[in-house]
């Protein structure tokens, strides 16, 4: 299991660092979207421990000064860092199941709750409310025991909120079958289909437009239809 701490690989550890970071309610879905299913061409965004730390920092789930300490510890304890990465992927797999099927399957929810409680149960620490540079506020979790064990806390707390608040009914998979990203549909009518209108939504609109144009171009006029069809075939 590679445990990299190089700076050069951090920059491409995620698609676009969000600014500001996503709301706590969306954090777990963004985490699910780091997997290989959502990035078929580029593979898993959490490819090593350093990528995990970079992602958590970029998405507001880990403070920068704590991230420095975590990285230094990873150099000293590479096996523990590698095990933490494996565990993060395990949590992510459970949360993908929850995002995709939690709304229709009580068993899937139960499995996710077991996984969430496993993470919560082994992590001792202090919760704090802190003011950010931009004037906003954020909740933080400072582990008092194993620092690595606490890394997944913000992720599983975000998923816990979705269960507590009954938000699963608004969690969707992107309608583009190649995409596999999950998202929270906060639209008024609850009919949002794509993870992002700028990418998948636009692709779908363009494809519909092309299909309509092709249908119009190949539809023969009412009269002389047989003659046109013969010519097309020929
Ligand atoms: Zn999509």
py3Dmol code that shows the C-alpha trace and the ligand (Angstrom):
import py3Dmol

protein = """\
ATOM      1  CA  UNK A   1       0.000   0.000   0.000  1.00  0.00           C
ATOM      2  CA  UNK A   2       1.701   3.215  -1.100  1.00  0.00           C
ATOM      3  CA  UNK A   3       1.993   5.922   1.517  1.00  0.00           C
ATOM      4  CA  UNK A   4       3.113   9.076  -0.201  1.00  0.00           C
ATOM      5  CA  UNK A   5       3.746  12.389   1.467  1.00  0.00           C
ATOM      6  CA  UNK A   6       5.001  14.221  -1.596  1.00  0.00           C
ATOM      7  CA  UNK A   7       3.639  17.722  -2.172  1.00  0.00           C
ATOM      8  CA  UNK A   8       3.625  17.317  -5.929  1.00  0.00           C
ATOM      9  CA  UNK A   9       0.808  14.799  -5.898  1.00  0.00           C
ATOM     10  CA  UNK A  10      -1.505  16.777  -3.681  1.00  0.00           C
ATOM     11  CA  UNK A  11      -2.695  19.235  -6.283  1.00  0.00           C
ATOM     12  CA  UNK A  12      -4.530  16.675  -8.394  1.00  0.00           C
ATOM     13  CA  UNK A  13      -5.916  14.674  -5.502  1.00  0.00           C
ATOM     14  CA  UNK A  14      -9.375  16.068  -6.126  1.00  0.00           C
ATOM     15  CA  UNK A  15     -11.258  17.593  -9.010  1.00  0.00           C
ATOM     16  CA  UNK A  16     -11.819  21.128  -7.902  1.00  0.00           C
ATOM     17  CA  UNK A  17     -11.149  22.239  -4.354  1.00  0.00           C
ATOM     18  CA  UNK A  18     -14.481  23.756  -3.385  1.00  0.00           C
ATOM     19  CA  UNK A  19     -14.625  27.312  -2.209  1.00  0.00           C
ATOM     20  CA  UNK A  20     -16.180  27.606   0.241  1.00  0.00           C
ATOM     21  CA  UNK A  21     -16.047  23.944   1.308  1.00  0.00           C
ATOM     22  CA  UNK A  22     -19.290  22.034   0.790  1.00  0.00           C
ATOM     23  CA  UNK A  23     -21.843  22.195   3.558  1.00  0.00           C
ATOM     24  CA  UNK A  24     -21.633  19.516   6.186  1.00  0.00           C
ATOM     25  CA  UNK A  25     -24.781  17.939   4.770  1.00  0.00           C
ATOM     26  CA  UNK A  26     -23.066  17.316   1.415  1.00  0.00           C
ATOM     27  CA  UNK A  27     -19.677  16.230   2.745  1.00  0.00           C
ATOM     28  CA  UNK A  28     -20.410  12.498   2.861  1.00  0.00           C
ATOM     29  CA  UNK A  29     -21.725  12.502  -0.718  1.00  0.00           C
ATOM     30  CA  UNK A  30     -18.614  14.296  -1.948  1.00  0.00           C
ATOM     31  CA  UNK A  31     -16.563  11.673  -0.129  1.00  0.00           C
ATOM     32  CA  UNK A  32     -18.475   8.857  -1.853  1.00  0.00           C
ATOM     33  CA  UNK A  33     -17.718  10.543  -5.173  1.00  0.00           C
ATOM     34  CA  UNK A  34     -13.967  10.085  -4.737  1.00  0.00           C
ATOM     35  CA  UNK A  35     -14.181   6.393  -5.647  1.00  0.00           C
ATOM     36  CA  UNK A  36     -13.179   4.724  -8.872  1.00  0.00           C
ATOM     37  CA  UNK A  37     -16.803   4.251  -9.921  1.00  0.00           C
ATOM     38  CA  UNK A  38     -17.215   8.013 -10.082  1.00  0.00           C
ATOM     39  CA  UNK A  39     -13.849   8.501 -11.793  1.00  0.00           C
ATOM     40  CA  UNK A  40     -13.593   5.615 -14.195  1.00  0.00           C
ATOM     41  CA  UNK A  41     -10.905   7.218 -16.312  1.00  0.00           C
ATOM     42  CA  UNK A  42      -8.750   8.526 -13.472  1.00  0.00           C
ATOM     43  CA  UNK A  43      -9.410   5.858 -10.904  1.00  0.00           C
ATOM     44  CA  UNK A  44      -9.674   6.260  -7.168  1.00  0.00           C
ATOM     45  CA  UNK A  45      -8.984   9.798  -5.953  1.00  0.00           C
ATOM     46  CA  UNK A  46      -7.969   8.352  -2.576  1.00  0.00           C
ATOM     47  CA  UNK A  47      -5.038   6.504  -4.088  1.00  0.00           C
ATOM     48  CA  UNK A  48      -2.751   6.924  -1.096  1.00  0.00           C
ATOM     49  CA  UNK A  49      -2.817   8.258   2.437  1.00  0.00           C
ATOM     50  CA  UNK A  50      -1.562  11.663   1.385  1.00  0.00           C
ATOM     51  CA  UNK A  51      -4.432  12.003  -1.109  1.00  0.00           C
ATOM     52  CA  UNK A  52      -6.861  11.242   1.711  1.00  0.00           C
ATOM     53  CA  UNK A  53      -5.341  13.957   3.936  1.00  0.00           C
ATOM     54  CA  UNK A  54      -5.345  16.430   1.019  1.00  0.00           C
ATOM     55  CA  UNK A  55      -8.966  15.682   0.206  1.00  0.00           C
ATOM     56  CA  UNK A  56     -10.112  16.060   3.822  1.00  0.00           C
ATOM     57  CA  UNK A  57      -8.257  19.379   4.100  1.00  0.00           C
ATOM     58  CA  UNK A  58      -9.583  20.749   0.799  1.00  0.00           C
ATOM     59  CA  UNK A  59     -13.134  19.810   1.701  1.00  0.00           C
ATOM     60  CA  UNK A  60     -13.007  21.418   5.139  1.00  0.00           C
ATOM     61  CA  UNK A  61     -12.999  18.161   7.109  1.00  0.00           C
ATOM     62  CA  UNK A  62      -9.492  18.592   8.533  1.00  0.00           C
ATOM     63  CA  UNK A  63      -7.746  21.765   9.696  1.00  0.00           C
ATOM     64  CA  UNK A  64      -4.477  22.645   7.972  1.00  0.00           C
ATOM     65  CA  UNK A  65      -2.357  22.621  11.129  1.00  0.00           C
ATOM     66  CA  UNK A  66      -3.675  19.210  12.153  1.00  0.00           C
ATOM     67  CA  UNK A  67      -3.022  17.910   8.639  1.00  0.00           C
ATOM     68  CA  UNK A  68       0.673  18.762   9.027  1.00  0.00           C
ATOM     69  CA  UNK A  69       0.909  16.665  12.177  1.00  0.00           C
ATOM     70  CA  UNK A  70      -0.977  13.800  10.559  1.00  0.00           C
ATOM     71  CA  UNK A  71       1.408  13.788   7.596  1.00  0.00           C
ATOM     72  CA  UNK A  72       4.468  13.780   9.848  1.00  0.00           C
ATOM     73  CA  UNK A  73       3.038  10.849  11.773  1.00  0.00           C
ATOM     74  CA  UNK A  74       2.321   8.991   8.544  1.00  0.00           C
ATOM     75  CA  UNK A  75       6.021   9.145   7.670  1.00  0.00           C
ATOM     76  CA  UNK A  76       6.907   7.636  11.047  1.00  0.00           C
ATOM     77  CA  UNK A  77       4.106   5.046  11.003  1.00  0.00           C
ATOM     78  CA  UNK A  78       3.498   4.057   7.374  1.00  0.00           C
ATOM     79  CA  UNK A  79       1.690   0.823   8.273  1.00  0.00           C
ATOM     80  CA  UNK A  80      -0.824   2.684  10.453  1.00  0.00           C
ATOM     81  CA  UNK A  81      -1.339   5.241   7.677  1.00  0.00           C
ATOM     82  CA  UNK A  82      -1.913   2.483   5.122  1.00  0.00           C
ATOM     83  CA  UNK A  83      -4.432   0.781   7.441  1.00  0.00           C
ATOM     84  CA  UNK A  84      -6.221   4.114   7.874  1.00  0.00           C
ATOM     85  CA  UNK A  85      -6.525   4.472   4.104  1.00  0.00           C
ATOM     86  CA  UNK A  86      -7.990   0.962   3.799  1.00  0.00           C
ATOM     87  CA  UNK A  87     -10.444   1.821   6.551  1.00  0.00           C
ATOM     88  CA  UNK A  88     -11.439   5.101   4.851  1.00  0.00           C
ATOM     89  CA  UNK A  89     -12.220   3.197   1.659  1.00  0.00           C
ATOM     90  CA  UNK A  90     -14.271   0.703   3.646  1.00  0.00           C
ATOM     91  CA  UNK A  91     -16.316   3.543   5.173  1.00  0.00           C
ATOM     92  CA  UNK A  92     -16.727   5.026   1.714  1.00  0.00           C
ATOM     93  CA  UNK A  93     -18.037   1.748   0.257  1.00  0.00           C
ATOM     94  CA  UNK A  94     -20.653   1.524   3.018  1.00  0.00           C
ATOM     95  CA  UNK A  95     -21.672   5.133   2.414  1.00  0.00           C
ATOM     96  CA  UNK A  96     -21.978   4.566  -1.340  1.00  0.00           C
ATOM     97  CA  UNK A  97     -24.418   1.757  -0.618  1.00  0.00           C
ATOM     98  CA  UNK A  98     -26.299   4.089   1.711  1.00  0.00           C
ATOM     99  CA  UNK A  99     -26.419   6.840  -0.924  1.00  0.00           C
ATOM    100  CA  UNK A 100     -27.540   4.528  -3.720  1.00  0.00           C
ATOM    101  CA  UNK A 101     -29.943   2.210  -1.918  1.00  0.00           C
ATOM    102  CA  UNK A 102     -30.505   3.545   1.587  1.00  0.00           C
ATOM    103  CA  UNK A 103     -33.813   5.131   0.704  1.00  0.00           C
ATOM    104  CA  UNK A 104     -35.339   1.844  -0.400  1.00  0.00           C
ATOM    105  CA  UNK A 105     -33.585  -0.734   1.754  1.00  0.00           C
ATOM    106  CA  UNK A 106     -33.740  -0.897   5.556  1.00  0.00           C
ATOM    107  CA  UNK A 107     -30.988  -3.520   5.516  1.00  0.00           C
ATOM    108  CA  UNK A 108     -28.630  -1.176   3.674  1.00  0.00           C
ATOM    109  CA  UNK A 109     -29.385   1.516   6.260  1.00  0.00           C
ATOM    110  CA  UNK A 110     -28.728  -0.920   9.113  1.00  0.00           C
ATOM    111  CA  UNK A 111     -25.366  -1.893   7.593  1.00  0.00           C
ATOM    112  CA  UNK A 112     -24.408   1.771   7.211  1.00  0.00           C
ATOM    113  CA  UNK A 113     -25.433   2.514  10.808  1.00  0.00           C
ATOM    114  CA  UNK A 114     -23.227  -0.361  12.008  1.00  0.00           C
ATOM    115  CA  UNK A 115     -20.315   1.051  10.024  1.00  0.00           C
ATOM    116  CA  UNK A 116     -20.919   4.608  11.252  1.00  0.00           C
ATOM    117  CA  UNK A 117     -21.109   3.425  14.865  1.00  0.00           C
ATOM    118  CA  UNK A 118     -17.910   1.430  14.418  1.00  0.00           C
ATOM    119  CA  UNK A 119     -16.110   4.649  13.482  1.00  0.00           C
ATOM    120  CA  UNK A 120     -17.790   6.782  16.154  1.00  0.00           C
ATOM    121  CA  UNK A 121     -17.186   4.164  18.840  1.00  0.00           C
ATOM    122  CA  UNK A 122     -13.417   4.028  18.519  1.00  0.00           C
ATOM    123  CA  UNK A 123     -12.830   7.767  18.403  1.00  0.00           C
ATOM    124  CA  UNK A 124     -12.382   9.810  21.556  1.00  0.00           C
ATOM    125  CA  UNK A 125     -11.939  13.520  21.222  1.00  0.00           C
ATOM    126  CA  UNK A 126     -13.238  16.997  21.715  1.00  0.00           C
ATOM    127  CA  UNK A 127     -15.828  18.719  19.592  1.00  0.00           C
ATOM    128  CA  UNK A 128     -15.434  22.451  19.139  1.00  0.00           C
ATOM    129  CA  UNK A 129     -17.180  25.260  17.354  1.00  0.00           C
ATOM    130  CA  UNK A 130     -14.687  27.557  15.653  1.00  0.00           C
ATOM    131  CA  UNK A 131     -14.846  30.795  13.769  1.00  0.00           C
ATOM    132  CA  UNK A 132     -13.326  30.713  10.288  1.00  0.00           C
ATOM    133  CA  UNK A 133     -11.334  33.378   8.447  1.00  0.00           C
ATOM    134  CA  UNK A 134     -14.307  34.164   6.209  1.00  0.00           C
ATOM    135  CA  UNK A 135     -16.502  34.934   9.225  1.00  0.00           C
ATOM    136  CA  UNK A 136     -18.409  31.645   9.069  1.00  0.00           C
ATOM    137  CA  UNK A 137     -18.377  28.940  11.700  1.00  0.00           C
ATOM    138  CA  UNK A 138     -17.380  25.332  11.550  1.00  0.00           C
ATOM    139  CA  UNK A 139     -17.598  22.378  13.880  1.00  0.00           C
ATOM    140  CA  UNK A 140     -14.318  20.594  14.442  1.00  0.00           C
ATOM    141  CA  UNK A 141     -13.319  17.360  16.072  1.00  0.00           C
ATOM    142  CA  UNK A 142      -9.932  17.132  17.775  1.00  0.00           C
ATOM    143  CA  UNK A 143      -9.095  13.516  18.646  1.00  0.00           C
ATOM    144  CA  UNK A 144      -7.535  13.003  22.033  1.00  0.00           C
ATOM    145  CA  UNK A 145      -6.618   9.397  21.333  1.00  0.00           C
ATOM    146  CA  UNK A 146      -5.571   7.982  17.981  1.00  0.00           C
ATOM    147  CA  UNK A 147      -5.394  10.912  15.549  1.00  0.00           C
ATOM    148  CA  UNK A 148      -5.743   8.624  12.532  1.00  0.00           C
ATOM    149  CA  UNK A 149      -8.903   7.067  13.957  1.00  0.00           C
ATOM    150  CA  UNK A 150     -10.586  10.458  14.119  1.00  0.00           C
ATOM    151  CA  UNK A 151     -10.099  11.352  10.454  1.00  0.00           C
ATOM    152  CA  UNK A 152     -13.393   9.827   9.339  1.00  0.00           C
ATOM    153  CA  UNK A 153     -15.470  11.514  12.052  1.00  0.00           C
ATOM    154  CA  UNK A 154     -16.648  14.516   9.974  1.00  0.00           C
ATOM    155  CA  UNK A 155     -17.580  12.176   7.118  1.00  0.00           C
ATOM    156  CA  UNK A 156     -19.646   9.767   9.205  1.00  0.00           C
ATOM    157  CA  UNK A 157     -21.237  12.651  11.139  1.00  0.00           C
ATOM    158  CA  UNK A 158     -22.343  14.134   7.829  1.00  0.00           C
ATOM    159  CA  UNK A 159     -23.905  10.798   6.845  1.00  0.00           C
ATOM    160  CA  UNK A 160     -25.459  10.535  10.327  1.00  0.00           C
ATOM    161  CA  UNK A 161     -27.136  13.912   9.786  1.00  0.00           C
ATOM    162  CA  UNK A 162     -28.663  12.627   6.548  1.00  0.00           C
ATOM    163  CA  UNK A 163     -30.174   9.682   8.429  1.00  0.00           C
ATOM    164  CA  UNK A 164     -31.298  11.752  11.418  1.00  0.00           C
ATOM    165  CA  UNK A 165     -32.892  14.409   9.209  1.00  0.00           C
ATOM    166  CA  UNK A 166     -34.487  11.944   6.801  1.00  0.00           C
ATOM    167  CA  UNK A 167     -32.573  13.341   3.823  1.00  0.00           C
ATOM    168  CA  UNK A 168     -31.970  10.047   2.001  1.00  0.00           C
ATOM    169  CA  UNK A 169     -35.073  10.475  -0.164  1.00  0.00           C
ATOM    170  CA  UNK A 170     -33.322  13.445  -1.787  1.00  0.00           C
ATOM    171  CA  UNK A 171     -30.101  11.589  -2.543  1.00  0.00           C
ATOM    172  CA  UNK A 172     -29.815  10.678  -6.220  1.00  0.00           C
ATOM    173  CA  UNK A 173     -27.481   9.000  -8.636  1.00  0.00           C
ATOM    174  CA  UNK A 174     -26.609  11.012 -11.711  1.00  0.00           C
ATOM    175  CA  UNK A 175     -28.862  10.103 -14.640  1.00  0.00           C
ATOM    176  CA  UNK A 176     -25.805   9.820 -16.903  1.00  0.00           C
ATOM    177  CA  UNK A 177     -25.067   6.102 -16.687  1.00  0.00           C
ATOM    178  CA  UNK A 178     -21.347   6.701 -17.226  1.00  0.00           C
ATOM    179  CA  UNK A 179     -21.126   9.087 -14.296  1.00  0.00           C
ATOM    180  CA  UNK A 180     -21.896   7.219 -11.011  1.00  0.00           C
ATOM    181  CA  UNK A 181     -21.749  10.411  -8.950  1.00  0.00           C
ATOM    182  CA  UNK A 182     -24.289  10.856  -6.174  1.00  0.00           C
ATOM    183  CA  UNK A 183     -25.763  14.169  -5.121  1.00  0.00           C
ATOM    184  CA  UNK A 184     -28.401  15.762  -2.912  1.00  0.00           C
ATOM    185  CA  UNK A 185     -31.334  17.042  -4.928  1.00  0.00           C
ATOM    186  CA  UNK A 186     -32.260  20.315  -3.250  1.00  0.00           C
ATOM    187  CA  UNK A 187     -34.368  21.552  -6.154  1.00  0.00           C
ATOM    188  CA  UNK A 188     -37.867  22.776  -5.343  1.00  0.00           C
ATOM    189  CA  UNK A 189     -39.637  20.111  -7.407  1.00  0.00           C
ATOM    190  CA  UNK A 190     -37.194  17.326  -6.506  1.00  0.00           C
ATOM    191  CA  UNK A 191     -36.701  16.391 -10.155  1.00  0.00           C
ATOM    192  CA  UNK A 192     -33.022  17.157 -10.599  1.00  0.00           C
ATOM    193  CA  UNK A 193     -31.422  14.433 -12.691  1.00  0.00           C
ATOM    194  CA  UNK A 194     -27.755  15.286 -13.131  1.00  0.00           C
ATOM    195  CA  UNK A 195     -24.936  15.718 -10.636  1.00  0.00           C
ATOM    196  CA  UNK A 196     -23.883  18.913 -12.367  1.00  0.00           C
ATOM    197  CA  UNK A 197     -25.602  20.915 -15.085  1.00  0.00           C
ATOM    198  CA  UNK A 198     -22.231  22.216 -16.311  1.00  0.00           C
ATOM    199  CA  UNK A 199     -21.017  18.736 -17.252  1.00  0.00           C
ATOM    200  CA  UNK A 200     -23.463  15.815 -17.273  1.00  0.00           C
ATOM    201  CA  UNK A 201     -26.544  18.033 -17.690  1.00  0.00           C
ATOM    202  CA  UNK A 202     -25.043  19.849 -20.659  1.00  0.00           C
ATOM    203  CA  UNK A 203     -23.914  16.586 -22.262  1.00  0.00           C
ATOM    204  CA  UNK A 204     -27.428  15.201 -21.985  1.00  0.00           C
ATOM    205  CA  UNK A 205     -28.956  18.363 -23.425  1.00  0.00           C
ATOM    206  CA  UNK A 206     -26.505  18.343 -26.331  1.00  0.00           C
ATOM    207  CA  UNK A 207     -27.241  14.650 -27.022  1.00  0.00           C
ATOM    208  CA  UNK A 208     -30.995  15.317 -27.039  1.00  0.00           C
ATOM    209  CA  UNK A 209     -30.451  18.245 -29.379  1.00  0.00           C
ATOM    210  CA  UNK A 210     -28.354  16.112 -31.759  1.00  0.00           C
ATOM    211  CA  UNK A 211     -30.928  13.295 -31.697  1.00  0.00           C
ATOM    212  CA  UNK A 212     -33.756  15.724 -32.495  1.00  0.00           C
ATOM    213  CA  UNK A 213     -31.798  17.272 -35.360  1.00  0.00           C
ATOM    214  CA  UNK A 214     -30.980  13.855 -36.778  1.00  0.00           C
ATOM    215  CA  UNK A 215     -34.620  12.778 -36.505  1.00  0.00           C
ATOM    216  CA  UNK A 216     -35.733  15.922 -38.349  1.00  0.00           C
ATOM    217  CA  UNK A 217     -33.061  15.505 -41.024  1.00  0.00           C
ATOM    218  CA  UNK A 218     -33.872  11.860 -41.725  1.00  0.00           C
ATOM    219  CA  UNK A 219     -37.657  12.186 -41.551  1.00  0.00           C
ATOM    220  CA  UNK A 220     -38.892  12.187 -45.160  1.00  0.00           C
ATOM    221  CA  UNK A 221     -41.645  14.570 -46.192  1.00  0.00           C
ATOM    222  CA  UNK A 222     -45.158  13.098 -46.155  1.00  0.00           C
ATOM    223  CA  UNK A 223     -45.279  12.856 -49.954  1.00  0.00           C
ATOM    224  CA  UNK A 224     -42.655  10.838 -51.775  1.00  0.00           C
ATOM    225  CA  UNK A 225     -41.674   9.065 -48.572  1.00  0.00           C
ATOM    226  CA  UNK A 226     -41.080   5.733 -50.298  1.00  0.00           C
ATOM    227  CA  UNK A 227     -38.858   7.306 -52.917  1.00  0.00           C
ATOM    228  CA  UNK A 228     -36.754   9.045 -50.235  1.00  0.00           C
ATOM    229  CA  UNK A 229     -36.474   5.908 -48.199  1.00  0.00           C
ATOM    230  CA  UNK A 230     -35.247   3.966 -51.223  1.00  0.00           C
ATOM    231  CA  UNK A 231     -32.669   6.674 -51.918  1.00  0.00           C
ATOM    232  CA  UNK A 232     -31.431   6.627 -48.269  1.00  0.00           C
ATOM    233  CA  UNK A 233     -31.008   2.872 -48.356  1.00  0.00           C
ATOM    234  CA  UNK A 234     -29.264   3.037 -51.711  1.00  0.00           C
TER     235      UNK A 234
END
"""
ligand_1 = """\
1
ZN
Zn -23.007 13.200 -13.493
"""
view = py3Dmol.view(width=600, height=400)
view.addModel(protein, "pdb")
view.setStyle({"model": 0}, {"cartoon": {"style": "trace"}})
view.addModel(ligand_1, "xyz")
view.setStyle({"model": 1}, {"stick": {}})
view.zoomTo()
view.show()
